Amino acid sequence: MRITLSQLKKIKVETKSGQMLGYVYDVAFETEGQSVAQYFVKSSVVSMNIGLDKYLVSRNQVISIDDKKMIVEDNVEKIEAKIKIGNGSKRSGVGVEPVMMREQS
């Protein structure tokens, strides 16, 4: 099956256990093999704390993909983010930065 980037951006991404992560918003390619290296995913719902949840999914974490849905491993990590406030000061907040999904040990 072949799919275009514009079609890929309409596919919902969820974990194996059914948690909705969001939608693909970008893709990183390996130029040598002309293949997808990573998928950049963000939620379509604004988080109460910071903004949109974002995830970086390695192609090794993708369990299945078709024209409607991508299913990925369950182990998504959220980390604390530093946020710049208008005057340049920083504060810690519970936020999400793109994180590589890791295989379970």
N, C-alpha and C positions, 0 to 999 in steps of 0.2 A: 504494500500500500504506500502511496506517496501522498504527501500533504504539504501545502504551502504555509509560509509563516503567518499569513493573514488567517488561514483556517486554524492553525495551531493556537493562535491567540484567543480563539473562541471556545477552546476545549477546557472544561473544568478539570482541576487537579485535586485529587483527594488521596488520602492515605489508605492503606490496605484495610484498616479498621473502619473506614467510612468518614473520617474527619475531612471536611471540605477545607482546602488550603487556599484556593483561589483560581487564578488563571495565569497562563504563561504570558509574560510581557516582553521577554527578550530571550535570545538564545546565543550561546557562545559556541563557535565552531572551531574545530581543529583544521587548520589549513592543509596540513600534510595529507591527511586521510579524507579530507572533505566530509567530515562527520560531526554530529552534534557532540559537544563535550559537556555542556551544562545547560539547564533550563532555569531561567529566572522567573519566579512565581510570586505574585502578590495577591492579597485578598481583595475582594471587591467591597469589603465592609471596613469602615474606618474604626480603628481601635479606640477605646475610651482614653488610653494613656498618651499615645503619640501620633499615630496615623495608621498607615496601611502596614499590615504584617507582610514581611518579605522573606523569601526562602531561596536558597541556591541549591538546586537539585542536580546531582551528578547523573549522567546517563546510566551509571551502574545501579542507581537507586530506583530506576523506573521498572516497575513490574510488568505493566502492560500499557499500551496506548492504542486508541482507535480514533475514529472521527468525532467521537462524542466525549471521551474521558481519558485522562491519564491517571493511572494508579501507581503510587509510589510507596516506598517503605514507611513504616509508622514512626521512625525515630527522628522527629524534627526537634531541633533545639532552639529555644529563644534565649537571647542574651541581653544583658543590661546595656543600654546605649547612653552615650554622652550626647547631650543636646545643646546646641548653641542657642543662646537667647539673644534677642536683638542687640543688646549692648556688648556682646562678645563674651559675657560670662558663660560658664558651663554649669550644668547641674546634672546629676544622675537621674535617670528615670527608667521605668520599666519599659523598654522598647525592644524593637526587633531589628536586627541587622541581618543581611543575607548570611546564612550559615550553611556550610556544606553538610548535607545529611550523611550520617555515618552508618555503616553496617553494624548490626548488633553483634556483640561479642558472645 
